[in-house]
Structures are given as structure tokens and as C-alpha cells.
Amino acid sequence: MSRVYVKTLGCKVNTYDTHAIETQFKALGYELVDSPDQATISVLNTCSVTENADKEARYLLRKFRRENPEAVVVATGCYAQTDSQKLVEMDEVDLVFPNQSKDTMVESAHALLQRRTQGDTQPLSSKLPDNVVAVSANRQGHFKSSLQMIEADPSQTRAFLKIQDGCNGFCSYCLIPYARGASRSVPPDQVLAEVRRLIDKGIREIVFAGIHIGDYGHDQGDEQGFVNLFRTLMSWPDMVRVRISSLEPRECTEDLLKVLAERRELFCDHFHLPLQAGHDRILKLMRRTYDSKQYADNVAMARSYFPSANFGADVIPGFPSETDEEFEHTLRFIEECGLNYLHVFPYSMRPNTAAARMPGHLDAEIVKQRAKRLRELSDRLKMDYARRFIGSEANVLWENELDPQERRVGYSSNYLSVCSLRQEELAPGSVSHVRIKGFVEDGRLLGKILTREI
């Protein structure tokens, strides 16, 4: 049997794309395996949000080849879009599929494997798809490819569902509009049909993902597309838990909050609202669409509807010309705003972005130290938030994962990591009502089962 290994770097949208890739391979009869040394085809779904993400991609592709010299090695994803030339030049890589042609990757990789199996070892005339020209250092246009809904594999305990891709924002530090293309949405009827399929398959939670998900429907002439979609979904009597992967702060609107609050038992009260910086001068240089007061007001409004919600943010320390005082202002703002965890992305100069041409790029050690302080703050905020729920009750969706003590691991609606007692036998994908007893290893919480399945 042919075997495929797919490794994902980056965001939840990439996670969805990987599930779709795996589903396509399974439809061709492939077995999914857990390491490249077992695979006949190894695929890396790359990220390019930072220079380190690019370096990690190159390292992993070389590792794939080293561990399995006979396998077909494929690079796809954002790095394959923004610097396909670099990947084409790598001897370890057989095929390169930028995001704009990702939907043709599986068939091409399968065809190459079949050729080799039949003894044809002639090198390909191009590692890229037909009519795709290699680009380097992000020297490309803002493309707009089709957005195809591909059935996700519902074998996971929760399903990721990509309803939007691309971005029209062009923040000064960001490659995403070039890596993902223009904003585009899956038509509502297709989204609703896929949600219905997942519910009928027994999925208990759906994570709605997109690069700029609050833009959903705008390209189809519906400025309220995102709110309207959830208004429909929340009206279904058998709707399951809903989680939104990430929202731009100004798109966490009162109209949306009102719709979500109508079915509190279904909405996972977990908001990820990218901040990037807590100082207005830096936000303006970044070309963000809000100031710090607007951000804080949106968090406060969301908290008024969902008082126990978990609030997270992306933060970029070390943006060009950021002063010590401005960084300290960001630290204070995060605490005053009541955020509960941070995803820290140290500023990385990306090719052909506006920030790359700005004066005042900081020494790498300063950026590193600021990132360290933000991560330490995040660890403290995360523990402080979790501590609030000791003694309370929660509904936990159990995952496939077991911790090192063989306890089942799951997540509450507000994304607290919870484990069961050792002797509890719980089915992945089931939901239990638990009482939170306290901390165990790594900041995880222990949940005592009150109702095994709800």
C-alpha cells in the first residue's frame, strides 16, 4: 500500500488544508503514517510568517529526504508561494506547489510516485505545476485563485472548517496577502452543507477558520456575511459546539456577539483577537485598523456578553523603531486589557513588505529579550486565568491525546486544557460534565467526571 506523511507548519487554516490533503490521498488508497521514514510520499505544508518558519521548512524537507531517500518529497503552503525558487533549487525536493495551485498537488504527487514505481526515473522538466512561474523573495502579484471546499476528514474529535482564505489588509510587516492571495469566501450553501455533513458524522465541535474570517461574504456582496452565517447555524436545533479560530478586533462586533449569545451552550467562549502592539504609534506604523482604545473596548464588549471567556492575542515585539517605553506600554496594556494568553511572534523582516524599508530595525538580541518577557507574561496570565476555574464545573470535549500518565486530555469550551482521572475510560470525541479539581503537570487542570456523556 502507498503511504503518505503530511506535516503542518503554521496556522489553523494550514491545519484544515492538511486535513483536506490527507482526505484526498486516502481517497486514492493511501495509508496515513506518522513519520517520513514510513512514507512513499512526504508532504510539508509550510508557513512563512517569519524567517524562522522558512528555515524550519528547509530543515524539515532535508530531514524528510535524509530519513527516506526513495520517497517523493513535496513542498506546499505559504513558503512555497512566497519563495518557490528557493524550494525548487533544493535537491531534496521533488515537487513544489504554491497555494494558488495546491488543489492539484495530490494528483501530481501520486502520478510521480506511479512513474517511479514503474521504473521511470527521468527527472521532471519542472518541479512546479504547469503555467506557474517560480518567484523569489516574494516578487509576485496579489493573486486571486479559486477557493474550493474540500471535505475535511471527520476522524478527529473536532473538525476544522475553512470558510475563507486570503487577505486584502496589507499590514506593513505581513506576507499573508502574497502568500494566500486576495480575500475570498466559500459560498454559504456549501458551508452549510459541509456543517450538516460533519454533524451527521457525529462531530461534536466545529472550528471555523480563515485567514481574515471576519471578511467572510464581502467578496460576494454581503457585508454582514459572517454574522448571517452564524445566525443561520445557531437556528439549527441539532447544532454542535462552535469555535471561531481568530477574529480581527473590529470584527468582533455587537451584532455577532448577540447572535452567539443566543446559544451560549454552543458557542465556545474563546476569543483570539490579534493585537500585535499595545502602543498607538506602533499600531499606525503596522497599518493596523484600530488603536489601543478600540481594541480594549472590543475586548470589554465581548467580556460583557461572555464573562468567563478566554481572550488571547498575537503580539509582535521588536517592530522597527519600537522604543523601550513603547514596549513597556504594550506590556501594561496587555494586563490592563485582561488578556489571558499570547502568541508571540518576534518581528522578522519579510521581503517586499513596507516594514522592511522602514528605518530603525532593532538589534536581534533586543527583539529576543522582548519576546522572552512577553512569553513569561503569557505563562503567568494563562495560569492566573486557569486558577479562576478551580472548583467550578465545565463541559469537556475529550481528544485522542493521552498525557504521560495515561490520562485522557480534553478542552473546555473556553479552551482550558483538562485531563481526566487515571482510571477513567473516556471515548475520544465524547463530552463530559466535570468539576475542576486543581492543577496537574504543565499547568493542565484535573477534571472529576460528574456526568460521563452529555
N, C-alpha and C positions, 0 to 999 in steps of 0.2 A: 504493500500500500504506500502511496505517496504521502509524505508528511510535511507539514508546514509549521514554522515557528514565526510568530509575529510579535515584535517588541514595540511598545509605545513609549514615546517621549512627549512630555508637554501636557496639554490641557484636556478637559473633558470632551471637547469636540474631537480631538485626536483619538480619545478612547472610543467614542462612537464610531469613528471611521475604521478603527481597528476591528471592532465587533463586526462591522459590515464586511470588511475584507475577509475575516475568518469565516463568516457565513457563506460568502461566495466560494471560498476554497472548499468548504465542506460540501457544497452542492456539487462540486466536481469530484467528490470522493476522497478528499484529503482528510487525514487524521491530524488534529492539532496536538503539538508536542510542546514540552516545557523548556527546551533548551536547543540552541542551534546545532549542537553536535548530533542530535537525533533527526534533523530535518533534511528533506531533499530540496526544500525552498525555505530560505530565511528572509524575512521582510523587516526592515526597520522603518517605522512611521516616525519621521523626525520632527523636531521642534527647532525654531530659530529665534526664540525670543531674546537670547543673549549669546555672546560669543562662546561662553562655556557650553551652551546647548549644541552649538556647531561642533565644538571639539569633542563632546561626548559622542555625537553621531559618528564622526570619523573613527573614533576609538572602537566603538561597538561594531562597525562594519568590518574593520580589520580583525576584530576578535571573532566575528562570525566566520570569516574565511580561514583564520588560523585553526579554529576548532573543527571545521568541516570543509576541507578543500574542495570536495566534489559537489557541494550544494550550489544551487542558484541563489545568488545574493542580490536583493532588491532594495533600493532606497526610494522612499516616497515621502510625502509630507512637506512641511514648510521649508526646511532647508533645501530640499530637492527643487523647490520653486524659486528660492531667492539666490541660490548659488549652485545651479545644476552643473555648471562647468567643473567646479571643484570635485564633485562626486563622479562625474564622467571620467575625470582624469585618474581616479583611484583604480588601481589594478584589481583590488579586492571586490569591486562592484560590477555586477553583470548588467543590471538594468536600473535606470533612473526614471521615476515617474513623478513629475511635478504635480501639485494639487490640481491644476487645471485639466489633467488627463488621468487622474487617479482611478476613475471608474473603469478604465481599460486595462489596469495593471494586472489583475488576476489572470485574465485570459492570455496575456502576453507572457507572463511568467510560466504558466502552465505549458504554453506552446514551446518555449525554450527548453523546459525540462524534457518534454516529449522528444524534441530533436536530439538532445544529448543522450537520452535513453536508447534511441535508435542508432547511436554511433556517430551522429553529425557533430563534430567538434569545431567546425569552422566558426571563427569569430563573427559577431554581428556587425553589420555595416554601421549601426548606431546603437548606443545604449539607450537613447531617448525614443519616445513614440514618434510616429510619422508626423511631419509638419510641426514639430516642436523644436525650437532653436535653443541651444544652451545659453544660459545667461550667467554672468559672474558679478559678484559684489552688488547684487540687486539692481542691475541696469536693465530694467524692464518696464513695461507699462502696467497700468492698473487694469488687470484683465477681468472679464465677467464670463465665467463658464457656467454651464448648466448645473443645477443643484438637483441631484437625483435622490429620491427617497429609496434607500436600500433597506430591506427588512433586517432589523437587528436580531441578534441571537438571544432569545429569552432564557438561555440556560443559566444566566446569572440571577442572583436574588433580586437585583433591581435592574431596570433597563434604562440605558441612556438613549435619548431620542433627539437627534439633531434636527431642529426645525428651521434653522437659519445659518447662513455662512457668510463670511466676508465682512468688510467694514469700510465705511466711507469717511471715517473720522480723521485720519492722518495726524495723530498726535506726533509731536516733534521727535520723539525717541523711538518710534514704533515701526516695525517692518510689516505688521499684520496686513494692512491693505494690499501690499505687494505679494505677501505670502498666500493670502486667502482670497484676494480679489474683491470685487465690489459686493456690497450687501445684497443678498437675495434670499428669498423665503420659499419654503415648501408650501404649496397651496393648502389651505385649511382642510379641504376634503381629504387630501392624502394624509395629513397629520391625524385627523380624527379616525380614519380607517386603521392606521397603524396603532393608535392608542387602543382601539377596540380589539385588534388582534392580540396585543400584549395582555390586556385584561382577560380575554378568553383563554390565553395560555397559562393564566394563574400568577402573573407578575403582580407583586404587592406594592411596588413603588416605581414611579417613572421619573427620571431626572431629565428635565427639558434643557437642552444645551444649544448654544450658538456662540458665534464669535462676538456678535453685538445683538444679543437676543431681543433687547427692547426695541430694535428696529424692525421686528417681525411685522410683515404685511405692508410696510411703507413702499416697497418696490412694486406692490400690487395695488397701490392706491388707497390702502386702508391705514390711516394714521393711528387708529385705535386697534390695529390688528392683534397685538399681544393681549390686550385686555379682553377683546371679543373672543379670542380663542379660549381663554380660561373661563370666561362667562359660560360658554357652551359646555366645556368639560365639567365644570363644577355643578352643572344641572343634571348630570347623569346619576341616577340612583346608585349604580354599582361602581362609581369612580373609585380608583385606588389612591394611595398616597402620592402627592405631587411635590417634587423638589425642583427649584429653579437654580441652575448652576451659577450664574453670575449676572448681575444687572448693573448697568451704568447708574450712578446715584440719582440723576434727574429722571430716570425711567422707572424708579420705584415710586410711582405716583399714588395719590389717594384713590383714584378710580381703580387701580389694580389692587390695592390693599383692601378696599371694600369688597371686591369680588372674592378675593382669597379668604377673607374673614367670614364669608357666608358659610364656608365648610371648614371650620377650624380643625375638625378631626382629620381632614385630608391634607391640608397644607402643612408641609414640613417647615416649621418656623426657623429657618436658617437662611440668612441673607448674606450674600457675598457681594459687597459694593466696592469696586476698586477705588482707592483713594489716591495713591501714587505720591502725594506730598501733602503736608498739612499747612503749608505756607502759601499765601496767595500769589506772591511774585513767582515762585517756582511753578505753581499750577498754570499761571499765564504763559510762562516760557514753554511749558509742556503742551500747550494748546488743549488743555482740558476744558470741558464745557460748563464748569461750575467753580465757585470759590469755596473757601472753607466753611463759611456760614451756611451756604446752600447745602453742602454735604451734611453738616451737623443737623440741620433742620430736617433733612430727609431721613436720617437715622432716627431722630426723635419721633417723627411721624410714624415710621414703621414700628417703633417700640410702643407707641400708644395703642396700636392695633394688636400687637403681639408682644406682651410684656416680658415673656420668657425667652424671646428669640435670641439666637446666636448670631452675632454680627462679625463678619470677617472682612478683610481688605487686602488688596495688593499695595505694596509700598516700594518705591524706587529710591533708595538712598544714594547720594553722591551725584545727583544731576549736575551738569556743568554750571559753575558759579554758585552752587549752594553753599552758604556760609555756615559756620558753626552755630550761630544764633538761629538761623532758619531751620537747621536740623533739630536743634533743641525745641524749637517751636512745634515741629512735627511730632516729636515725642510727647509733648504736653497735650497737643490736640488729640492724639490717639486716645490718651487716657480720659480726657475730658469728654470726648465723644462717646465713650463707653464701648469701644470695640473689644472683641473677645479673643481674636487671634489674627495673625498677619501672615501673608505670603510675601516674603522679602526677595526682591529681585534687584541686586546691586546694579547701578547704572552700567550699561555696556554700550559702547559706541557701535551703532549698526550702520552699515554702508548706505549712503544716499538718503539718510534722514536729515531733517533740519537740525537736530541737536548735534549731529556730527560736525557741523560747520560753526557751532557756537563757540565763543571764547570761554575760557575758564574751566577747562576739563581738570578734574581733581586727580591728585596722586592716588594710585591704586590702593595704597595702604590706608588712606583716609576713608575711601569708599568701603574697604573691607571692615574697618573698625565700626563704621556707622551701621553696616549690615549686621554685625555681631550684636550691637546694642539693641537693634530692632528685634532680632531673634530672641534675645534674652527677655525683652519686654513681652514679646508674644508668648513665650513659655509661661511667664507669670500671669498674664491676663487669662490664658487658657485654663490654668489651674484654678485661679480665683473664680472663674465662671463655673467650672465643673463643681467646685466646692459648694456652690449655692444650692445644688440639687440633691445633696446627700440627705436622705430621709424622705425625699419626695417619690412620687410614682411616675412611671413613663411607659410608653409603648415602644418596644424594641424590635426592629426587623433583624433577624439573625442572618449572618453571612455564611459563606462556605469556610471562612477562615477559622482556625483554632489557634489560641495563643500557646506559648511554650509549655504551659501547664495543662494543655489539652482541654481548655475551656472554650466554649463556643463564644465568638465575638459578634457583636451587632451594633446598630446605631439607633439612637432615639430620633424622634422627629426633628429635634433641634441639634442633631449631629453630635451628641455625646457618645464617645466610644465606651461600650458596656460589655462586660463578659459575664457569663453565667457561672453558677457553682460547678465544681468539677464533675459531680455525679449526674448533672442534668443532661439528658439526651434530647436535643432540640434539632428539628429539621431546618436546614438552610432554606430561607425564603418564608419561614413562618414568623408570625408576630406574636409576642408575649407581652403581658402587662406585668411590670416588675416594680419592686421597691429598690431604690438606690441605697446601698449599704455603706459605701465608702470607697477609698482608693485601693487599687492593687498596683502591680508594676506598671511603669511607664505612663503614669497619670491616667490609666484606664480605670473606669468605675466598675464595681461589682454589683450585679443586679440579682435580687432574690425573686424567683418566679412567684407571682400571685395568681395569674391566670395563664395557663400554658399557651393557648392559642386563641386569638380573638379575630 
